[in-house]
Amino acid sequence: MNKYLLKSLFIAALAAGAGALSSCSDDVDEGAYYTFTGDTVCSYVEGDPQYGIFTEMLHRTGLNALLSTYGHYTLFLPNDEAFEEYFRQNGLSLDTMTEDQMREIIYNHVINSPGRDYMSENFEEGALAEASMSDHFFVISFQSDPNISGLQIYVNKTVRIIERDIEVHNGVIHLVNTVVSPNKDFVSDILIDPTVVGDEQTFNLFHEALRVTHLSDSLERDYDLNYVCPTANAHITQAGWDCLLPKTKRYGFTVFAESDEVYAANGIHSIADMERVARQYYDNGSDDYTSRDNALNQFVAYHLLDRMMSTNMFLYPGRNTVANSMKDRHEFYETMREFYLLKINVGPKINLEKTGKCVEVIEGRSNLSGCNGYVHSISDLLVYDRNVMENDVLNCRIRVDMYNIPPEFTNNNIRWNLTEGVPDGASARTIPHDFSPKHFNCTPETEIVMWASEGWTMYQADELKLNGWYDFTLRLPPVPPGNWEVRMGYSRVWWRGIAQFFLDGEIQGIPRDLRIEGNDPRVGWVKDTGGPEDKEIDKAMRNRGYMKGPASAINYYYNSVLRNDQAYLRVIIGNLSVQEYGAHYLRAKNVLSPGNEYNGDLIELVPVSLIEYEDIY
């Protein structure tokens, strides 16, 4: 069979497999499609004279060799006319540009992915999962244009795709009408950049609140300049695995901002007005706006996350969720008002109450991107009302994947990033022991292996494997005052080990053997029948310190619901008495041998008062 036909069939199979991902492109102009060619990315560009400037840049920088090699390259390609306009606006020319400037421009247009091409049928509102070669994310949006038929696809809000899905031997090309020039402002500065926010909304008042509280200072970081990758080639052997280390350590932020229009609708026209409203919800321990005890400071900090997320990354985007549970997906994130959570539901809706009341993210006015994060426009005032949050929004089972907790896992594209296809022969990822010192600490003897696969029985696909004489401490999601049951979910296999658990330094019962199968009498797992005996089995398992997996999660490859899989268990670690908002910690220590491992997956905190009424999802 012709090798190009094989390539086409392979890509078609990948696309079919990815069809479960949400897509916003059903009504996109069909005339923008293109079919497979036998070119490489480089030869396609070189073969058409309208891309002469891009071709010249490729050759002057030597990047023509890279884009001729085997791989998965996604190129957003502007023509010479687009470059001439870019040169005119920026006072540049091909002859006056340095090689470094040319390289940066090329990198701005290319994703070098280890495992996939970014086809338009899987585009959705928000950022693509992997950054460009210049380490900026492409933000996708869909807009109607009265002068053009069909829904149009835009990159970074202003760059229109005029022809898409040109499949070549080593990737895919999308033709665009403008040179891609990522915004290099910090996320706090884009609030007052008219080229980013447009004419539809202004965030002047929120920007002023960031400034007077000095919280804007906290948002002015992008890379940890003190971080040094432990090995020159970013590889290290951990527990027999060839693991890939982060070459850099990135910071990122998410800002939920009310527009001036929203503030006006709530009677807020000045910083003094905003402080007056803030005092209705927050204790004012200081009149100094820069103090964390100041009500205005707390109000603003609750709008900020120390992780970079576009709207399509709030919730798990993969396929290990049962189809009828997709509408109920939600996540919990700690804000930069330390120890205070917000909850995001499908919508996206923030702090959704049982009555349906919530703060909505206005998606069409969101995903405003800077060099270190995103700004999202919201529909109403975002406040932490203790009565509402403690008795409604957070009075529930708080379930998160372990990868959710350290923001470094999100900011450095580790969370929800499948391991299959990791480059250079590496089969997994790892991190230095001090990569997330605030949220995840482990001893030097701990060997960290980070894996992610939709073919493994894991919640949200991510898996943390700890080997050696591991001893780690994880900061738990901060929860309101009350009595909480703490659980850990894991995938049981024979090579796991025995772990001793601690909560806030207090030992929790005897060591737990993570090798025991569900049908072992010490666990008592029995497959559901749909009858009343299922609840009795659940009670018996709880009495032994175990629970079945959640019914809302699935192993996609094998269509196996975690609740129906005896190899996936939740172990009840113990109770946590929370007296006030603050930090609480889970510790696990190896007490068997260095050849056995700990499997870290989901963490649950459940109000003890709700256990009797808890559902199976």
Buried (B, 14 or more C-beta within 10 A) or exposed (E): EEEBEEBBEEBEEBBEEBEBBEBBBEEBBEEBEBEBBBBBBBBBBBEBEBBBBBBBBBEBBEBBEBBBEEBBBBBBBBBBEBBBBBBEEEEBEBEEBEEEEBBBBBBBBBBBBBBBBBBBBBBBBBBBBBBBBBBBBBBBBBEEEEEBEBBBBBBBBBBBBBBBBBBBBBBBBBBBBBBBBBBEBBBBBBBBBEEBBEEEBBBEBBBBBBBBBBBBEBBEBBEBEEBEBBEEEBBBEBBEBBBBBBEBBBBBBBBBBBBBEBBEEEEBEEBEBBBBBBBEBBEBEEEEBEBBEBBBBBBBBBBBBBBBBBBBBBBBBBBBBBEEBBEEBBBBBBBBBBBBBBBBBEBBBBBBBEEEEBBBBBBEBBBBBBBBBBBBBBBBBBBBBBEBBBEBBBBBBBBBBBBBBBBBBBBBBBBBBBBEEBEEEBBBBBBBBEBBEEBBBBBEEBBBBBBBBBEBBBBBBBBBBBBBBBBBBBBBBBBBEBEBBBBBBBBBEEEBBBBBBBBBEEEBEEBBBBBBBBEBEEBBBBEBEEEEEBEEBBEBBBEBBBBBBBBBBBBBBEEBBBBBBBBBBBBBBBEBEBEEBEEBBBBBBBBBEBEBBBBBBBBBBBBEEEEEEBEBB
